[in-house]
């Protein structure tokens, strides 16, 4: 669920950037230039890709809070809720 939320949020940031006409024009030009570099080099490396920094920044922003968790906080985050335990027990019975 955490990864899905990060991916969704990163995609939303990217789409929001593309929804702005001025920003979209800049992104399109940068993507075109990036593609030209890939064609010239004979391989697409996504060098200077305009969308990648948007996605990376969002992933970094969403995951940085988890980098310095204490052992107790990490344990609490990873523990099963009562609903999780119930679902597991029901599936075990099946």
N, C-alpha and C positions, 0 to 999 in steps of 0.2 A: 504494500500500500504506500509506503514511504517513497519508494522509487517511482511508482506510478504518479504520485503527486508532484515529484520533482520534474519528471518528464513532461507532465501536463503543463506545469507552470512555465517551464522553459519554452515549450511550444507556444504558449499564449503570449509570452514576451516577444518571441520572434514574429508571430502574426500581428501583434500590436505595432511593431516596427514597420511591417509591410503595409499596414492599414494607413499609415501617414504618407500622403503622396510625396512629400519632399524626401522623407527618409527612404521611401521605396525607390525613388529615382537614384539616390546615392547607392543603395544596396544593389540595385540592378546593374549600375555601372561598375561597381567593385566586383560583382560576380562575373560580369563579362570580361573584365581585365584579368581576373583570376583564371577564367577558362582559357583566355588567350595564352597566358603563361603555361598552362598545362598542355595546350596544343603545341606550343613552341618547344617545350621540353620533352614532348612525347609521352608524358604521363601526368595524370591529374593528381596533384598532391594537396589540393585545396589551400595552397599558399595564398595568403591575403583574403581568404573567404570572409565575406562580410557578416554572415549569419553565425558562424562558429563562435566568435567572441560573445555574442548575445547569449547563446546557449551556455557557454562555459561560465559566464558571469552569474547566470541564474543558478546553475548547479552549484557553483562555489558559495553563493549566498545562502542557498537552502541547506547545504551540508556543513558549513563552517560551524554551526551551532552544535553539531554532534562531535566535533573533533576534540573538544576538551571536557567531555563528560566525566564525572567521577564514576568510580566503580558502582556506587549505589545507584546513581542516575541511570547508568547503562543497564544495570540489572532490572531496574523498574521499567525502563523502556522496552526491554526484551521479554519481560515476563508475560505470561498468558493472563488474559482477563477471564472473568467468570464465564462469559459467553464463549470464549475460545475453548475453555475446558469442557463446557457443555457440548459444544459441537464435536470435539474430539471424542468424548465419551459416547455420543450418539452414533458417530461413525464407527467406533470400535464395536458397538453392539450389532451393527449391520454386518 
